[in-house]
Amino acid sequence: MRVVLTGGGTGGHLYPGLAIIEELNRKVECKILFIGTKRGLEARVVPDLGYEFRTVWISGLKRRKIFSNIIFPLKMIVSLFQALWILKRFQPDVVVGTGGYVSWPVLTASILLGGKTVIQEQNRVPGLVTKILAPYVGSVHLSFEDSIRFFKKKSNLKISGNPTRKELDNYSKEDGYRRFGLMSEKKTLFVFGGSQGAQAINQAVLGILDRLMNENDLQILWATGPRWLNEIKKKTEIFGNRICALPYIKNMGLAYAVSDLVVCRAGATTVAEITRVGLPVIFIPFAGAANGHQEKNARLLWESGAAEIVLESEIPQGKLERTILSLIKKPARRKEIATKVRKFGRPDAASVIAEDIISQVKG
C-alpha cells in the first residue's frame, strides 16, 4: 500500500502520524512518503526513521506579525502545486493528514486529484485545516467526543482517540534510572515543555527550585529545550545528580517510566501520552495556543479529577509550587490522579485508524 503522511511543524502533529504509520506497517506492507517542511520537527525526525521525505514551501501564519504574512498567499499557491506534483509522481493509495499548516496543500491536492484522504485531529477544538477540509475527506478521526459539535457534516466523523506509540509501554523504572543517572530511592519530577521546551515552564521551575530541592527525597528530570539548556545547567549544577537536564528527550517511554509526577504543557499529543501511561500530572497550558485549545484539553481531565491545572497567570501567585509540593507529599492523591487519567487513554487509537485506512483503500 502506498501511503502519504503529512503533518508536522511540532511533535503534536508529527508523532500521532508516526504512530499510525507504525501500526499500518504491522498490518500491511507499506511504501511511505512523508511530506513536511524544511523547518519543522519532521525534517529532523522522519529521515532518521528511514521514511522517504519531501517538502513543500508552506509555513504557518504569524498571528502577531502581520507583515510576515504578506507572501503567505503565494506560499499557499506554490505549495499546492508542489503537492500536486509530488502526489502525481508518487501515486498514493491514500493520503493521511494529522494537522498543522503543511497538511492543507497536501490534503487539498489529494482531494483535487480524486484520491482517498483521511484526517486525524488531536485537539478538543479542531484546527482550521480540519474544519475546512473535513467535508471533503473520507473520514475524520477525532480524539474527543465533544469535538463533534464543531462539524456540520457528521457522517464521516469517527471517535478514535489520539494515536500514541506502543514503545511508551516498553520500559521499566530501572531502565529510566540507568538511562538518566537518577536515584531509585528518590521521587522523580519530570518537567518538559514540548520538543522545543517552554520558557514559561523553565522560568517557573527555576523560580521555585530552591524550595523544591528542600525536599530531600525529590529529584528532577528536565527536558529544557535546546535554547535554555546551558542556562539551566549553570543554575542547577549546585544540586549535582539530583537534577538531570537535557535539551530534548527522544525516548519519552523511558522518561515516563521513571516519573512519579509530571509538569508539562497540555498539547493534545502530550495529553494522549499521559493518559496512555497513567501518570499524575500538572498541566501548564500554553497561553498563546490557538483558540485556547491547550487549556480546553487540560480542563477535560481536570473536571474529572484526572489532572491538576496551573495557568501561566497563576504561577506568580505561587500555585505551581503549592501544587507540586502538595502532590509530592501525598502519594494517595498521586495514585488517584494516575488511576483516573488512565481511564481517558485510548491505547488502541493507532490500530483503529490504521484499520479504517486499510478498509478505505480496499473499498
PEFEN-V389927 format. One record per run of one state. SS is the DSSP state (A for helix, B for strand, O for the rest). FROM is the first residue (numbers start at 0). TO is the last residue. If there is no record, write none. Layout:
ss->SS from->FROM to->TO
ss->SS from->FROM to->TO
This chain:
ss->O from->0 to->0
ss->B from->1 to->5
ss->O from->6 to->9
ss->A from->10 to->26
ss->O from->27 to->29
ss->B from->30 to->35
ss->O from->36 to->40
ss->A from->41 to->44
ss->O from->45 to->45
ss->A from->46 to->48
ss->O from->49 to->50
ss->B from->51 to->54
ss->O from->55 to->64
ss->A from->65 to->68
ss->O from->69 to->70
ss->A from->71 to->89
ss->O from->90 to->92
ss->B from->93 to->96
ss->O from->97 to->99
ss->A from->100 to->111
ss->O from->112 to->115
ss->B from->116 to->120
ss->O from->121 to->126
ss->A from->127 to->135
ss->O from->136 to->137
ss->B from->138 to->141
ss->O from->142 to->143
ss->A from->144 to->149
ss->O from->150 to->155
ss->B from->156 to->158
ss->O from->159 to->164
ss->A from->165 to->168
ss->O from->169 to->171
ss->A from->172 to->179
ss->O from->180 to->185
ss->B from->186 to->191
ss->O from->192 to->197
ss->A from->198 to->212
ss->O from->213 to->216
ss->B from->217 to->222
ss->O from->223 to->224
ss->A from->225 to->241
ss->B from->242 to->245
ss->O from->246 to->250
ss->A from->251 to->257
ss->O from->258 to->259
ss->B from->260 to->263
ss->O from->264 to->266
ss->A from->267 to->276
ss->O from->277 to->279
ss->B from->280 to->282
ss->O from->283 to->288
ss->A from->289 to->301
ss->O from->302 to->306
ss->B from->307 to->308
ss->O from->309 to->310
ss->A from->311 to->316
ss->O from->317 to->317
ss->A from->318 to->327
ss->O from->328 to->329
ss->A from->330 to->341
ss->O from->342 to->347
ss->A from->348 to->361
ss->O from->362 to->362
